[in-house]
Amino acid sequence: MSIPDVGNDAVNMIELKEIMDDDMELIQECFTDFIQDWPKIYVQIKGAILENNAQTLDTSAHKLKGTLRYLAAQSAADAAYALESAGKENDFKGAESKLLNLKNECQKLVGFIKNFNP
């Protein structure tokens, strides 16, 4: 099994530059904010799953999804959306595997950010 190229897999740079109006300083700032904030949101999502708290799952995953879409991190945003939907539907079946997918996608994004060189 080969490791995917996180540069192509984690962030759509063309879309990100468009979203951020080619402002590399803003991109760096948003990347820094994501690295600081995502672990806290992840803990909220994980806690919501452990407690079967659909509302918190919906709200926390929705917030993370918005951030990920803003960063043009589509795979990670899709993973967050799957958990948001689970919260909306109060359906915790398979939530642990969805959480693992989210964690993996966010870790890819973190790897991309740490290697990012504008």
C-alpha positions as CSV (number, residue, x, y, z in Angstrom):
1,M,0.0,0.0,0.0
2,S,1.5,3.3,-1.0
3,I,1.1,6.6,0.8
4,P,-0.9,9.1,-1.2
5,D,0.6,12.4,-2.2
6,V,-0.9,14.6,0.5
7,G,-0.4,17.7,-1.7
8,N,-2.9,16.4,-4.2
9,D,-5.1,14.5,-1.8
10,A,-5.5,16.9,1.2
11,V,-6.1,20.4,-0.4
12,N,-7.2,21.6,-3.7
13,M,-4.7,24.5,-4.0
14,I,-6.4,26.1,-7.0
15,E,-9.7,26.2,-5.2
16,L,-8.0,27.4,-2.0
17,K,-6.2,30.3,-3.7
18,E,-9.5,31.3,-5.3
19,I,-11.3,31.2,-1.9
20,M,-8.5,33.2,-0.3
21,D,-8.0,35.6,-3.2
22,D,-4.4,34.4,-3.7
23,D,-3.6,35.8,-0.2
24,M,-0.8,33.5,0.9
25,E,-0.5,35.2,4.3
26,L,-4.2,34.5,4.9
27,I,-3.8,30.9,3.8
28,Q,-0.9,30.5,6.3
29,E,-3.0,32.1,9.0
30,C,-6.0,29.8,8.3
31,F,-3.7,26.7,8.3
32,T,-2.2,27.7,11.6
33,D,-5.7,28.2,13.1
34,F,-6.8,24.8,11.8
35,I,-3.8,23.0,13.4
36,Q,-4.6,24.7,16.7
37,D,-8.4,24.3,16.6
38,W,-9.1,20.9,15.0
39,P,-8.0,18.7,18.0
40,K,-10.6,20.4,20.2
41,I,-13.4,20.0,17.7
42,Y,-12.3,16.4,17.2
43,V,-12.6,15.7,21.0
44,Q,-16.1,17.3,20.9
45,I,-17.2,15.0,18.1
46,K,-15.7,11.9,19.7
47,G,-17.4,12.8,23.0
48,A,-20.7,13.3,21.2
49,I,-20.4,9.8,19.7
50,L,-19.4,8.2,23.0
51,E,-22.5,9.9,24.7
52,N,-24.8,9.3,21.8
53,N,-25.4,13.1,21.7
54,A,-26.8,13.7,18.3
55,Q,-27.1,17.5,18.6
56,T,-23.5,18.0,19.7
57,L,-22.4,15.6,16.9
58,D,-24.3,17.6,14.4
59,T,-23.2,21.0,15.6
60,S,-19.5,20.1,16.1
61,A,-19.2,18.2,12.8
62,H,-21.0,21.0,11.0
63,K,-18.5,23.6,12.3
64,L,-15.5,21.5,11.3
65,K,-17.0,20.8,7.9
66,G,-17.3,24.5,7.2
67,T,-13.7,25.1,8.2
68,L,-12.6,22.2,6.0
69,R,-14.5,23.5,3.0
70,Y,-13.0,26.9,3.5
71,L,-9.6,25.3,3.4
72,A,-10.6,23.4,0.1
73,A,-10.0,20.1,1.9
74,Q,-12.8,18.2,0.3
75,S,-12.1,14.7,1.5
76,A,-11.9,15.8,5.1
77,A,-15.0,18.0,4.6
78,D,-16.8,14.9,3.3
79,A,-15.8,12.9,6.3
80,A,-17.1,15.7,8.6
81,Y,-20.3,15.8,6.6
82,A,-20.9,12.1,7.2
83,L,-20.7,12.7,10.9
84,E,-22.9,15.8,10.7
85,S,-25.5,13.7,8.8
86,A,-25.3,11.0,11.5
87,G,-26.0,13.6,14.1
88,K,-28.9,15.1,12.2
89,E,-30.4,11.6,11.7
90,N,-29.6,10.5,15.3
91,D,-27.9,7.5,13.7
92,F,-24.8,6.3,15.5
93,K,-24.4,3.1,13.5
94,G,-20.9,3.1,12.0
95,A,-20.0,6.4,13.8
96,E,-16.7,5.0,15.0
97,S,-15.5,4.2,11.5
98,K,-16.7,7.6,10.3
99,L,-14.7,9.2,13.2
100,L,-11.6,7.3,12.2
101,N,-12.0,8.4,8.6
102,L,-12.3,12.0,9.8
103,K,-9.2,11.7,11.9
104,N,-7.2,10.2,9.0
105,E,-8.3,12.9,6.6
106,C,-7.5,15.7,9.1
107,Q,-4.1,14.1,9.8
108,K,-3.4,14.2,6.0
109,L,-4.4,17.8,6.0
110,V,-2.1,18.5,9.0
111,G,0.7,16.8,7.2
112,F,0.1,18.9,4.1
113,I,0.0,22.1,6.2
114,K,3.3,21.2,8.0
115,N,5.0,20.7,4.6
116,F,3.3,23.7,2.9
117,N,5.8,26.1,1.5
118,P,4.2,29.0,-0.4
